[in-house]
Amino acid sequence: MLKKRKKARKAVETFQEASEDMAYDLVDVENEDMAFVMVGFEDGTKGQVTLSQLTGGHENDLEVSVDVSRYSMT
């Protein structure tokens, strides 16, 4: 787990290539950016819940995806 992270001093694009002259501050990490939760249901079905603040291209949205051996749906 990281105790400090770089925070850009001005707005940058997601996944923008960093440059040596990019100004940033080191800030304390107060929460986790990502979590994985394994779940099991009464019928034996297993699943995983992924929670992320890091997924590029998904700003302020909620996505539910069901992926099984024969199909998937979102």
All heavy atoms as a GROMACS GRO file, in nm:
protein
  578
    1MET      N    1   0.083  -0.117   0.000
    1MET     CA    2   0.000   0.000   0.000
    1MET      C    3   0.088   0.124   0.000
    1MET      O    4   0.186   0.132   0.073
    1MET     CB    5  -0.092  -0.002   0.122
    1MET     CG    6  -0.178   0.121   0.128
    1MET     SD    7  -0.313   0.118   0.247
    1MET     CE    8  -0.230   0.101   0.401
    2LEU      N    9   0.051   0.220  -0.082
    2LEU     CA   10   0.126   0.345  -0.088
    2LEU      C   11   0.082   0.439   0.024
    2LEU      O   12  -0.035   0.453   0.052
    2LEU     CB   13   0.101   0.414  -0.222
    2LEU     CG   14   0.147   0.341  -0.347
    2LEU    CD1   15   0.103   0.418  -0.470
    2LEU    CD2   16   0.297   0.325  -0.346
    3LYS      N   17   0.178   0.503   0.088
    3LYS     CA   18   0.148   0.600   0.193
    3LYS      C   19   0.135   0.741   0.136
    3LYS      O   20   0.068   0.826   0.192
    3LYS     CB   21   0.254   0.595   0.301
    3LYS     CG   22   0.258   0.458   0.371
    3LYS     CD   23   0.346   0.460   0.491
    3LYS     CE   24   0.362   0.324   0.550
    3LYS     NZ   25   0.246   0.272   0.617
    4LYS      N   26   0.203   0.768   0.024
    4LYS     CA   27   0.198   0.899  -0.043
    4LYS      C   28   0.181   0.876  -0.192
    4LYS      O   29   0.220   0.773  -0.245
    4LYS     CB   30   0.329   0.976  -0.020
    4LYS     CG   31   0.361   1.005   0.124
    4LYS     CD   32   0.352   1.151   0.148
    4LYS     CE   33   0.395   1.180   0.291
    4LYS     NZ   34   0.326   1.294   0.344
    5ARG      N   35   0.119   0.973  -0.261
    5ARG     CA   36   0.105   0.966  -0.405
    5ARG      C   37   0.130   1.103  -0.465
    5ARG      O   38   0.121   1.205  -0.395
    5ARG     CB   39  -0.030   0.914  -0.446
    5ARG     CG   40  -0.136   1.020  -0.448
    5ARG     CD   41  -0.268   0.970  -0.497
    5ARG     NE   42  -0.313   0.872  -0.402
    5ARG     CZ   43  -0.376   0.762  -0.432
    5ARG    NH1   44  -0.407   0.736  -0.555
    5ARG    NH2   45  -0.411   0.677  -0.343
    6LYS      N   46   0.159   1.107  -0.593
    6LYS     CA   47   0.179   1.234  -0.663
    6LYS      C   48   0.043   1.287  -0.707
    6LYS      O   49  -0.036   1.215  -0.766
    6LYS     CB   50   0.268   1.215  -0.785
    6LYS     CG   51   0.409   1.176  -0.752
    6LYS     CD   52   0.490   1.156  -0.879
    6LYS     CE   53   0.631   1.114  -0.847
    6LYS     NZ   54   0.710   1.095  -0.971
    7LYS      N   55   0.017   1.416  -0.678
    7LYS     CA   56  -0.104   1.482  -0.723
    7LYS      C   57  -0.063   1.602  -0.806
    7LYS      O   58   0.008   1.690  -0.760
    7LYS     CB   59  -0.188   1.529  -0.605
    7LYS     CG   60  -0.315   1.598  -0.646
    7LYS     CD   61  -0.396   1.643  -0.526
    7LYS     CE   62  -0.520   1.716  -0.575
    7LYS     NZ   63  -0.598   1.766  -0.461
    8ALA      N   64  -0.106   1.603  -0.933
    8ALA     CA   65  -0.070   1.713  -1.024
    8ALA      C   66  -0.124   1.845  -0.971
    8ALA      O   67  -0.233   1.851  -0.916
    8ALA     CB   68  -0.125   1.685  -1.163
    9ARG      N   69  -0.047   1.950  -0.988
    9ARG     CA   70  -0.090   2.082  -0.942
    9ARG      C   71  -0.193   2.146  -1.034
    9ARG      O   72  -0.262   2.238  -0.994
    9ARG     CB   73   0.031   2.174  -0.929
    9ARG     CG   74   0.121   2.134  -0.815
    9ARG     CD   75   0.232   2.232  -0.793
    9ARG     NE   76   0.316   2.185  -0.683
    9ARG     CZ   77   0.439   2.226  -0.662
    9ARG    NH1   78   0.493   2.316  -0.743
    9ARG    NH2   79   0.507   2.178  -0.561
   10LYS      N   80  -0.203   2.097  -1.157
   10LYS     CA   81  -0.306   2.147  -1.249
   10LYS      C   82  -0.375   2.027  -1.313
   10LYS      O   83  -0.326   1.914  -1.306
   10LYS     CB   84  -0.245   2.238  -1.357
   10LYS     CG   85  -0.148   2.167  -1.449
   10LYS     CD   86  -0.097   2.260  -1.558
   10LYS     CE   87  -0.011   2.179  -1.654
   10LYS     NZ   88   0.024   2.254  -1.772
   11ALA      N   89  -0.490   2.050  -1.373
   11ALA     CA   90  -0.568   1.943  -1.434
   11ALA      C   91  -0.489   1.876  -1.546
   11ALA      O   92  -0.422   1.942  -1.625
   11ALA     CB   93  -0.698   1.997  -1.489
   12VAL      N   94  -0.494   1.743  -1.551
   12VAL     CA   95  -0.429   1.666  -1.658
   12VAL      C   96  -0.529   1.564  -1.712
   12VAL      O   97  -0.623   1.525  -1.644
   12VAL     CB   98  -0.301   1.594  -1.608
   12VAL    CG1   99  -0.196   1.693  -1.567
   12VAL    CG2  100  -0.332   1.501  -1.493
   13GLU      N  101  -0.508   1.521  -1.835
   13GLU     CA  102  -0.592   1.419  -1.896
   13GLU      C  103  -0.561   1.283  -1.834
   13GLU      O  104  -0.447   1.255  -1.799
   13GLU     CB  105  -0.567   1.412  -2.047
   13GLU     CG  106  -0.610   1.535  -2.123
   13GLU     CD  107  -0.760   1.547  -2.134
   13GLU    OE1  108  -0.828   1.443  -2.144
   13GLU    OE2  109  -0.809   1.660  -2.133
   14THR      N  110  -0.663   1.197  -1.825
   14THR     CA  111  -0.641   1.062  -1.777
   14THR      C  112  -0.542   0.991  -1.869
   14THR      O  113  -0.554   0.996  -1.990
   14THR     CB  114  -0.773   0.983  -1.775
   14THR    OG1  115  -0.865   1.054  -1.692
   14THR    CG2  116  -0.755   0.843  -1.721
   15PHE      N  117  -0.444   0.927  -1.812
   15PHE     CA  118  -0.339   0.853  -1.883
   15PHE      C  119  -0.250   0.943  -1.969
   15PHE      O  120  -0.183   0.896  -2.060
   15PHE     CB  121  -0.396   0.738  -1.967
   15PHE     CG  122  -0.474   0.640  -1.886
   15PHE    CD1  123  -0.610   0.621  -1.909
   15PHE    CD2  124  -0.414   0.566  -1.786
   15PHE    CE1  125  -0.683   0.530  -1.834
   15PHE    CE2  126  -0.486   0.476  -1.711
   15PHE     CZ  127  -0.620   0.457  -1.735
   16GLN      N  128  -0.250   1.072  -1.941
   16GLN     CA  129  -0.161   1.163  -2.013
   16GLN      C  130  -0.017   1.125  -1.981
   16GLN      O  131   0.016   1.092  -1.869
   16GLN     CB  132  -0.186   1.307  -1.968
   16GLN     CG  133  -0.091   1.409  -2.028
   16GLN     CD  134  -0.120   1.550  -1.977
   16GLN    OE1  135  -0.232   1.580  -1.938
   16GLN    NE2  136  -0.020   1.634  -1.976
   17GLU      N  137   0.068   1.129  -2.080
   17GLU     CA  138   0.208   1.096  -2.060
   17GLU      C  139   0.273   1.201  -1.971
   17GLU      O  140   0.259   1.322  -1.992
   17GLU     CB  141   0.280   1.091  -2.194
   17GLU     CG  142   0.421   1.036  -2.183
   17GLU     CD  143   0.484   1.013  -2.320
   17GLU    OE1  144   0.411   0.977  -2.414
   17GLU    OE2  145   0.606   1.030  -2.330
   18ALA      N  146   0.338   1.157  -1.867
   18ALA     CA  147   0.403   1.249  -1.773
   18ALA      C  148   0.528   1.308  -1.836
   18ALA      O  149   0.597   1.244  -1.914
   18ALA     CB  150   0.440   1.175  -1.645
   19SER      N  151   0.554   1.433  -1.801
   19SER     CA  152   0.676   1.498  -1.847
   19SER      C  153   0.758   1.538  -1.726
   19SER      O  154   0.705   1.551  -1.615
   19SER     CB  155   0.643   1.620  -1.933
   19SER     OG  156   0.574   1.716  -1.854
   20GLU      N  157   0.886   1.556  -1.746
   20GLU     CA  158   0.975   1.588  -1.634
   20GLU      C  159   0.942   1.722  -1.570
   20GLU      O  160   0.968   1.742  -1.453
   20GLU     CB  161   1.120   1.585  -1.681
   20GLU     CG  162   1.169   1.446  -1.713
   20GLU     CD  163   1.316   1.443  -1.751
   20GLU    OE1  164   1.390   1.533  -1.709
   20GLU    OE2  165   1.355   1.349  -1.822
   21ASP      N  166   0.885   1.815  -1.647
   21ASP     CA  167   0.855   1.947  -1.592
   21ASP      C  168   0.714   1.957  -1.533
   21ASP      O  169   0.671   2.063  -1.492
   21ASP     CB  170   0.874   2.055  -1.698
   21ASP     CG  171   0.781   2.037  -1.818
   21ASP    OD1  172   0.728   1.927  -1.836
   21ASP    OD2  173   0.764   2.134  -1.892
   22MET      N  174   0.640   1.844  -1.525
   22MET     CA  175   0.506   1.846  -1.469
   22MET      C  176   0.515   1.866  -1.317
   22MET      O  177   0.581   1.790  -1.248
   22MET     CB  178   0.433   1.715  -1.500
   22MET     CG  179   0.288   1.715  -1.456
   22MET     SD  180   0.204   1.560  -1.498
   22MET     CE  181   0.197   1.572  -1.676
   23ALA      N  182   0.448   1.970  -1.267
   23ALA     CA  183   0.453   2.002  -1.125
   23ALA      C  184   0.352   1.916  -1.048
   23ALA      O  185   0.239   1.895  -1.093
   23ALA     CB  186   0.422   2.149  -1.103
   24TYR      N  187   0.393   1.865  -0.933
   24TYR     CA  188   0.305   1.784  -0.850
   24TYR      C  189   0.342   1.802  -0.703
   24TYR      O  190   0.450   1.849  -0.668
   24TYR     CB  191   0.311   1.637  -0.890
   24TYR     CG  192   0.446   1.574  -0.865
   24TYR    CD1  193   0.477   1.518  -0.741
   24TYR    CD2  194   0.543   1.568  -0.964
   24TYR    CE1  195   0.602   1.461  -0.718
   24TYR    CE2  196   0.667   1.512  -0.942
   24TYR     CZ  197   0.695   1.459  -0.818
   24TYR     OH  198   0.819   1.402  -0.795
   25ASP      N  199   0.249   1.764  -0.617
   25ASP     CA  200   0.272   1.762  -0.473
   25ASP      C  201   0.258   1.618  -0.426
   25ASP      O  202   0.181   1.540  -0.485
   25ASP     CB  203   0.168   1.847  -0.400
   25ASP     CG  204   0.180   1.995  -0.433
   25ASP    OD1  205   0.293   2.048  -0.427
   25ASP    OD2  206   0.078   2.057  -0.466
   26LEU      N  207   0.328   1.582  -0.320
   26LEU     CA  208   0.309   1.452  -0.257
   26LEU      C  209   0.201   1.467  -0.152
   26LEU      O  210   0.208   1.555  -0.066
   26LEU     CB  211   0.437   1.402  -0.192
   26LEU     CG  212   0.545   1.352  -0.287
   26LEU    CD1  213   0.671   1.315  -0.210
   26LEU    CD2  214   0.496   1.232  -0.366
   27VAL      N  215   0.097   1.385  -0.160
   27VAL     CA  216  -0.014   1.392  -0.065
   27VAL      C  217  -0.030   1.257   0.004
   27VAL      O  218   0.004   1.153  -0.051
   27VAL     CB  219  -0.145   1.434  -0.135
   27VAL    CG1  220  -0.134   1.574  -0.191
   27VAL    CG2  221  -0.184   1.336  -0.244
   28ASP      N  222  -0.082   1.260   0.126
   28ASP     CA  223  -0.108   1.138   0.201
   28ASP      C  224  -0.221   1.059   0.135
   28ASP      O  225  -0.318   1.117   0.088
   28ASP     CB  226  -0.147   1.169   0.345
   28ASP     CG  227  -0.033   1.228   0.425
   28ASP    OD1  228   0.084   1.196   0.396
   28ASP    OD2  229  -0.060   1.306   0.518
   29VAL      N  230  -0.209   0.927   0.135
   29VAL     CA  231  -0.316   0.840   0.087
   29VAL      C  232  -0.406   0.809   0.206
   29VAL      O  233  -0.361   0.754   0.305
   29VAL     CB  234  -0.258   0.709   0.028
   29VAL    CG1  235  -0.369   0.614  -0.010
   29VAL    CG2  236  -0.170   0.739  -0.092
   30GLU      N  237  -0.533   0.848   0.193
   30GLU     CA  238  -0.626   0.831   0.304
   30GLU      C  239  -0.725   0.717   0.281
   30GLU      O  240  -0.799   0.681   0.372
   30GLU     CB  241  -0.704   0.961   0.326
   30GLU     CG  242  -0.611   1.076   0.367
   30GLU     CD  243  -0.685   1.207   0.383
   30GLU    OE1  244  -0.809   1.208   0.372
   30GLU    OE2  245  -0.618   1.308   0.406
   31ASN      N  246  -0.732   0.664   0.161
   31ASN     CA  247  -0.823   0.554   0.133
   31ASN      C  248  -0.764   0.464   0.026
   31ASN      O  249  -0.663   0.496  -0.035
   31ASN     CB  250  -0.960   0.605   0.089
   31ASN     CG  251  -0.953   0.684  -0.040
   31ASN    OD1  252  -0.847   0.709  -0.096
   31ASN    ND2  253  -1.068   0.725  -0.089
   32GLU      N  254  -0.827   0.353   0.004
   32GLU     CA  255  -0.784   0.260  -0.100
   32GLU      C  256  -0.845   0.301  -0.233
   32GLU      O  257  -0.956   0.353  -0.239
   32GLU     CB  258  -0.828   0.118  -0.065
   32GLU     CG  259  -0.769   0.066   0.065
   32GLU     CD  260  -0.618   0.052   0.059
   32GLU    OE1  261  -0.563   0.025  -0.049
   32GLU    OE2  262  -0.555   0.066   0.164
   33ASP      N  263  -0.774   0.278  -0.342
   33ASP     CA  264  -0.823   0.312  -0.476
   33ASP      C  265  -0.902   0.198  -0.539
   33ASP      O  266  -0.978   0.219  -0.631
   33ASP     CB  267  -0.707   0.346  -0.568
   33ASP     CG  268  -0.644   0.480  -0.535
   33ASP    OD1  269  -0.717   0.570  -0.490
   33ASP    OD2  270  -0.523   0.494  -0.553
   34MET      N  271  -0.881   0.078  -0.490
   34MET     CA  272  -0.942  -0.037  -0.555
   34MET      C  273  -0.963  -0.147  -0.452
   34MET      O  274  -0.884  -0.164  -0.361
   34MET     CB  275  -0.850  -0.085  -0.667
   34MET     CG  276  -0.910  -0.184  -0.759
   34MET     SD  277  -0.808  -0.194  -0.908
   34MET     CE  278  -0.935  -0.200  -1.028
   35ALA      N  279  -1.072  -0.222  -0.467
   35ALA     CA  280  -1.099  -0.335  -0.379
   35ALA      C  281  -1.162  -0.447  -0.461
   35ALA      O  282  -1.234  -0.423  -0.558
   35ALA     CB  283  -1.193  -0.294  -0.266
   36PHE      N  284  -1.133  -0.570  -0.423
   36PHE     CA  285  -1.192  -0.689  -0.484
   36PHE      C  286  -1.260  -0.769  -0.374
   36PHE      O  287  -1.199  -0.796  -0.270
   36PHE     CB  288  -1.084  -0.777  -0.550
   36PHE     CG  289  -1.008  -0.706  -0.658
   36PHE    CD1  290  -0.890  -0.642  -0.629
   36PHE    CD2  291  -1.055  -0.704  -0.788
   36PHE    CE1  292  -0.818  -0.576  -0.726
   36PHE    CE2  293  -0.986  -0.637  -0.887
   36PHE     CZ  294  -0.866  -0.574  -0.856
   37VAL      N  295  -1.387  -0.805  -0.396
   37VAL     CA  296  -1.462  -0.881  -0.296
   37VAL      C  297  -1.507  -1.010  -0.362
   37VAL      O  298  -1.575  -1.009  -0.465
   37VAL     CB  299  -1.585  -0.802  -0.247
   37VAL    CG1  300  -1.662  -0.882  -0.144
   37VAL    CG2  301  -1.543  -0.666  -0.191
   38MET      N  302  -1.467  -1.123  -0.305
   38MET     CA  303  -1.512  -1.254  -0.355
   38MET      C  304  -1.642  -1.289  -0.285
   38MET      O  305  -1.653  -1.273  -0.163
   38MET     CB  306  -1.406  -1.361  -0.326
   38MET     CG  307  -1.271  -1.334  -0.390
   38MET     SD  308  -1.274  -1.329  -0.569
   38MET     CE  309  -1.303  -1.498  -0.606
   39VAL      N  310  -1.742  -1.335  -0.361
   39VAL     CA  311  -1.871  -1.370  -0.304
   39VAL      C  312  -1.906  -1.514  -0.340
   39VAL      O  313  -1.862  -1.567  -0.442
   39VAL     CB  314  -1.983  -1.275  -0.353
   39VAL    CG1  315  -1.959  -1.134  -0.302
   39VAL    CG2  316  -1.995  -1.274  -0.504
   40GLY      N  317  -1.984  -1.577  -0.254
   40GLY     CA  318  -2.034  -1.713  -0.278
   40GLY      C  319  -2.182  -1.717  -0.246
   40GLY      O  320  -2.226  -1.661  -0.145
   41PHE      N  321  -2.260  -1.780  -0.333
   41PHE     CA  322  -2.404  -1.787  -0.315
   41PHE      C  323  -2.444  -1.926  -0.267
   41PHE      O  324  -2.367  -2.022  -0.276
   41PHE     CB  325  -2.475  -1.751  -0.446
   41PHE     CG  326  -2.445  -1.611  -0.492
   41PHE    CD1  327  -2.340  -1.585  -0.581
   41PHE    CD2  328  -2.518  -1.504  -0.444
   41PHE    CE1  329  -2.311  -1.456  -0.622
   41PHE    CE2  330  -2.490  -1.374  -0.484
   41PHE     CZ  331  -2.387  -1.350  -0.573
   42GLU      N  332  -2.567  -1.938  -0.214
   42GLU     CA  333  -2.615  -2.064  -0.158
   42GLU      C  334  -2.610  -2.179  -0.256
   42GLU      O  335  -2.588  -2.294  -0.217
   42GLU     CB  336  -2.758  -2.047  -0.105
   42GLU     CG  337  -2.764  -1.962   0.020
   42GLU     CD  338  -2.907  -1.946   0.071
   42GLU    OE1  339  -3.000  -2.007   0.014
   42GLU    OE2  340  -2.925  -1.871   0.168
   43ASP      N  341  -2.629  -2.151  -0.384
   43ASP     CA  342  -2.629  -2.260  -0.484
   43ASP      C  343  -2.488  -2.298  -0.530
   43ASP      O  344  -2.471  -2.378  -0.620
   43ASP     CB  345  -2.714  -2.222  -0.605
   43ASP     CG  346  -2.656  -2.108  -0.689
   43ASP    OD1  347  -2.554  -2.049  -0.647
   43ASP    OD2  348  -2.712  -2.079  -0.796
   44GLY      N  349  -2.385  -2.238  -0.469
   44GLY     CA  350  -2.246  -2.270  -0.503
   44GLY      C  351  -2.184  -2.176  -0.605
   44GLY      O  352  -2.064  -2.184  -0.633
   45THR      N  353  -2.264  -2.089  -0.664
   45THR     CA  354  -2.212  -1.992  -0.760
   45THR      C  355  -2.114  -1.899  -0.690
   45THR      O  356  -2.138  -1.853  -0.579
   45THR     CB  357  -2.327  -1.910  -0.821
   45THR    OG1  358  -2.420  -1.999  -0.883
   45THR    CG2  359  -2.275  -1.811  -0.923
   46LYS      N  360  -2.002  -1.873  -0.756
   46LYS     CA  361  -1.901  -1.782  -0.702
   46LYS      C  362  -1.896  -1.657  -0.788
   46LYS      O  363  -1.925  -1.660  -0.906
   46LYS     CB  364  -1.764  -1.850  -0.699
   46LYS     CG  365  -1.760  -1.968  -0.606
   46LYS     CD  366  -1.625  -2.032  -0.604
   46LYS     CE  367  -1.628  -2.139  -0.499
   46LYS     NZ  368  -1.594  -2.268  -0.541
   47GLY      N  369  -1.856  -1.547  -0.727
   47GLY     CA  370  -1.846  -1.423  -0.802
   47GLY      C  371  -1.744  -1.329  -0.743
   47GLY      O  372  -1.683  -1.357  -0.640
   48GLN      N  373  -1.724  -1.219  -0.810
   48GLN     CA  374  -1.629  -1.116  -0.765
   48GLN      C  375  -1.689  -0.979  -0.790
   48GLN      O  376  -1.746  -0.953  -0.895
   48GLN     CB  377  -1.498  -1.128  -0.841
   48GLN     CG  378  -1.398  -1.020  -0.806
   48GLN     CD  379  -1.268  -1.039  -0.879
   48GLN    OE1  380  -1.207  -1.144  -0.871
   48GLN    NE2  381  -1.225  -0.937  -0.950
   49VAL      N  382  -1.675  -0.891  -0.692
   49VAL     CA  383  -1.716  -0.753  -0.706
   49VAL      C  384  -1.589  -0.669  -0.708
   49VAL      O  385  -1.503  -0.685  -0.623
   49VAL     CB  386  -1.805  -0.709  -0.587
   49VAL    CG1  387  -1.842  -0.561  -0.600
   49VAL    CG2  388  -1.929  -0.795  -0.578
   50THR      N  389  -1.574  -0.586  -0.810
   50THR     CA  390  -1.457  -0.499  -0.822
   50THR      C  391  -1.503  -0.355  -0.804
   50THR      O  392  -1.594  -0.309  -0.873
   50THR     CB  393  -1.392  -0.514  -0.961
   50THR    OG1  394  -1.359  -0.651  -0.981
   50THR    CG2  395  -1.267  -0.429  -0.972
   51LEU      N  396  -1.440  -0.286  -0.711
   51LEU     CA  397  -1.470  -0.145  -0.684
   51LEU      C  398  -1.344  -0.066  -0.716
   51LEU      O  399  -1.237  -0.099  -0.666
   51LEU     CB  400  -1.508  -0.125  -0.537
   51LEU     CG  401  -1.620  -0.217  -0.488
   51LEU    CD1  402  -1.622  -0.225  -0.337
   51LEU    CD2  403  -1.752  -0.171  -0.542
   52SER      N  404  -1.356   0.037  -0.800
   52SER     CA  405  -1.236   0.106  -0.844
   52SER      C  406  -1.260   0.256  -0.862
   52SER      O  407  -1.363   0.298  -0.914
   52SER     CB  408  -1.190   0.048  -0.978
   52SER     OG  409  -1.087   0.128  -1.033
   53GLN      N  410  -1.163   0.335  -0.819
   53GLN     CA  411  -1.159   0.477  -0.849
   53GLN      C  412  -1.059   0.505  -0.961
   53GLN      O  413  -1.034   0.619  -0.995
   53GLN     CB  414  -1.115   0.557  -0.725
   53GLN     CG  415  -1.211   0.550  -0.611
   53GLN     CD  416  -1.162   0.631  -0.492
   53GLN    OE1  417  -1.049   0.679  -0.488
   53GLN    NE2  418  -1.246   0.644  -0.393
   54LEU      N  419  -1.000   0.399  -1.016
   54LEU     CA  420  -0.890   0.414  -1.109
   54LEU      C  421  -0.923   0.385  -1.254
   54LEU      O  422  -0.840   0.401  -1.340
   54LEU     CB  423  -0.776   0.319  -1.070
   54LEU     CG  424  -0.712   0.344  -0.935
   54LEU    CD1  425  -0.615   0.234  -0.903
   54LEU    CD2  426  -0.642   0.478  -0.934
   55THR      N  427  -1.043   0.340  -1.282
   55THR     CA  428  -1.075   0.296  -1.416
   55THR      C  429  -1.090   0.414  -1.511
   55THR      O  430  -1.185   0.492  -1.500
   55THR     CB  431  -1.204   0.212  -1.414
   55THR    OG1  432  -1.188   0.107  -1.320
   55THR    CG2  433  -1.232   0.154  -1.551
   56GLY      N  434  -0.996   0.430  -1.601
   56GLY     CA  435  -0.999   0.539  -1.697
   56GLY      C  436  -1.121   0.532  -1.786
   56GLY      O  437  -1.161   0.424  -1.828
   57GLY      N  438  -1.181   0.647  -1.816
   57GLY     CA  439  -1.295   0.652  -1.904
   57GLY      C  440  -1.428   0.628  -1.836
   57GLY      O  441  -1.532   0.626  -1.899
   58HIS      N  442  -1.428   0.608  -1.705
   58HIS     CA  443  -1.552   0.584  -1.630
   58HIS      C  444  -1.564   0.688  -1.521
   58HIS      O  445  -1.544   0.660  -1.404
   58HIS     CB  446  -1.552   0.444  -1.571
   58HIS     CG  447  -1.561   0.336  -1.672
   58HIS    ND1  448  -1.680   0.295  -1.727
   58HIS    CD2  449  -1.465   0.262  -1.731
   58HIS    CE1  450  -1.657   0.200  -1.815
   58HIS    NE2  451  -1.528   0.178  -1.820
   59GLU      N  452  -1.598   0.810  -1.559
   59GLU     CA  453  -1.609   0.917  -1.461
   59GLU      C  454  -1.752   0.926  -1.410
   59GLU      O  455  -1.846   0.943  -1.487
   59GLU     CB  456  -1.568   1.051  -1.523
   59GLU     CG  457  -1.566   1.164  -1.424
   59GLU     CD  458  -1.509   1.291  -1.482
   59GLU    OE1  459  -1.436   1.284  -1.583
   59GLU    OE2  460  -1.539   1.396  -1.428
   60ASN      N  461  -1.770   0.911  -1.280
   60ASN     CA  462  -1.901   0.924  -1.216
   60ASN      C  463  -2.006   0.831  -1.276
   60ASN      O  464  -2.116   0.872  -1.309
   60ASN     CB  465  -1.951   1.069  -1.222
   60ASN     CG  466  -1.861   1.163  -1.147
   60ASN    OD1  467  -1.808   1.128  -1.042
   60ASN    ND2  468  -1.841   1.282  -1.200
   61ASP      N  469  -1.972   0.706  -1.292
   61ASP     CA  470  -2.072   0.612  -1.342
   61ASP      C  471  -2.069   0.482  -1.262
   61ASP      O  472  -1.982   0.460  -1.180
   61ASP     CB  473  -2.055   0.584  -1.491
   61ASP     CG  474  -1.933   0.500  -1.524
   61ASP    OD1  475  -1.852   0.473  -1.434
   61ASP    OD2  476  -1.917   0.461  -1.641
   62LEU      N  477  -2.168   0.402  -1.284
   62LEU     CA  478  -2.179   0.271  -1.221
   62LEU      C  479  -2.201   0.170  -1.332
   62LEU      O  480  -2.289   0.189  -1.417
   62LEU     CB  481  -2.296   0.267  -1.122
   62LEU     CG  482  -2.329   0.131  -1.062
   62LEU    CD1  483  -2.214   0.084  -0.974
   62LEU    CD2  484  -2.458   0.138  -0.984
   63GLU      N  485  -2.121   0.066  -1.334
   63GLU     CA  486  -2.135  -0.036  -1.437
   63GLU      C  487  -2.148  -0.171  -1.370
   63GLU      O  488  -2.070  -0.204  -1.279
   63GLU     CB  489  -2.013  -0.036  -1.528
   63GLU     CG  490  -2.021  -0.140  -1.637
   63GLU     CD  491  -1.900  -0.135  -1.728
   63GLU    OE1  492  -1.882  -0.033  -1.795
   63GLU    OE2  493  -1.825  -0.234  -1.729
   64VAL      N  494  -2.246  -0.248  -1.412
   64VAL     CA  495  -2.265  -0.383  -1.361
   64VAL      C  496  -2.243  -0.478  -1.478
   64VAL      O  497  -2.303  -0.463  -1.584
   64VAL     CB  498  -2.407  -0.403  -1.302
   64VAL    CG1  499  -2.426  -0.546  -1.258
   64VAL    CG2  500  -2.430  -0.307  -1.186
   65SER      N  501  -2.155  -0.574  -1.458
   65SER     CA  502  -2.124  -0.671  -1.563
   65SER      C  503  -2.138  -0.811  -1.506
   65SER      O  504  -2.087  -0.839  -1.398
   65SER     CB  505  -1.981  -0.647  -1.613
   65SER     OG  506  -1.946  -0.746  -1.707
   66VAL      N  507  -2.208  -0.899  -1.577
   66VAL     CA  508  -2.222  -1.039  -1.538
   66VAL      C  509  -2.148  -1.121  -1.643
   66VAL      O  510  -2.182  -1.118  -1.761
   66VAL     CB  511  -2.371  -1.080  -1.531
   66VAL    CG1  512  -2.382  -1.228  -1.496
   66VAL    CG2  513  -2.446  -0.993  -1.431
   67ASP      N  514  -2.045  -1.191  -1.600
   67ASP     CA  515  -1.963  -1.272  -1.690
   67ASP      C  516  -1.962  -1.416  -1.641
   67ASP      O  517  -1.920  -1.443  -1.529
   67ASP     CB  518  -1.820  -1.218  -1.694
   67ASP     CG  519  -1.817  -1.069  -1.729
   67ASP    OD1  520  -1.866  -1.035  -1.837
   67ASP    OD2  521  -1.765  -0.990  -1.648
   68VAL      N  522  -2.011  -1.507  -1.725
   68VAL     CA  523  -2.013  -1.650  -1.689
   68VAL      C  524  -1.950  -1.730  -1.802
   68VAL      O  525  -1.904  -1.674  -1.902
   68VAL     CB  526  -2.158  -1.695  -1.661
   68VAL    CG1  527  -2.213  -1.625  -1.538
   68VAL    CG2  528  -2.250  -1.674  -1.778
   69SER      N  529  -1.946  -1.860  -1.786
   69SER     CA  530  -1.872  -1.944  -1.880
   69SER      C  531  -1.929  -1.941  -2.022
   69SER      O  532  -1.855  -1.953  -2.118
   69SER     CB  533  -1.868  -2.088  -1.832
   69SER     OG  534  -2.000  -2.141  -1.820
   70ARG      N  535  -2.059  -1.920  -2.040
   70ARG     CA  536  -2.119  -1.924  -2.172
   70ARG      C  537  -2.160  -1.788  -2.230
   70ARG      O  538  -2.189  -1.777  -2.348
   70ARG     CB  539  -2.241  -2.014  -2.171
   70ARG     CG  540  -2.205  -2.157  -2.142
   70ARG     CD  541  -2.325  -2.244  -2.150
   70ARG     NE  542  -2.290  -2.374  -2.096
   70ARG     CZ  543  -2.377  -2.463  -2.054
   70ARG    NH1  544  -2.505  -2.437  -2.062
   70ARG    NH2  545  -2.337  -2.578  -2.006
   71TYR      N  546  -2.166  -1.685  -2.148
   71TYR     CA  547  -2.206  -1.552  -2.197
   71TYR      C  548  -2.164  -1.446  -2.096
   71TYR      O  549  -2.121  -1.475  -1.986
   71TYR     CB  550  -2.357  -1.545  -2.223
   71TYR     CG  551  -2.441  -1.557  -2.097
   71TYR    CD1  552  -2.477  -1.442  -2.025
   71TYR    CD2  553  -2.483  -1.680  -2.049
   71TYR    CE1  554  -2.552  -1.451  -1.910
   71TYR    CE2  555  -2.558  -1.688  -1.933
   71TYR     CZ  556  -2.593  -1.573  -1.864
   71TYR     OH  557  -2.667  -1.582  -1.749
   72SER      N  558  -2.181  -1.322  -2.137
   72SER     CA  559  -2.162  -1.209  -2.045
   72SER      C  560  -2.259  -1.098  -2.085
   72SER      O  561  -2.306  -1.093  -2.198
   72SER     CB  562  -2.018  -1.159  -2.048
   72SER     OG  563  -1.988  -1.104  -2.174
   73MET      N  564  -2.289  -1.014  -1.988
   73MET     CA  565  -2.377  -0.901  -2.017
   73MET      C  566  -2.338  -0.784  -1.928
   73MET      O  567  -2.284  -0.802  -1.820
   73MET     CB  568  -2.524  -0.937  -1.996
   73MET     CG  569  -2.560  -0.970  -1.854
   73MET     SD  570  -2.732  -1.019  -1.846
   73MET     CE  571  -2.753  -1.028  -1.670
   74THR      N  572  -2.362  -0.663  -1.978
   74THR     CA  573  -2.331  -0.542  -1.904
   74THR      C  574  -2.456  -0.458  -1.893
   74THR      O  575  -2.535  -0.452  -1.981
   74THR     CB  576  -2.221  -0.462  -1.974
   74THR    OG1  577  -2.104  -0.544  -1.980
   74THR    CG2  578  -2.187  -0.336  -1.899
   0.00000   0.00000   0.00000
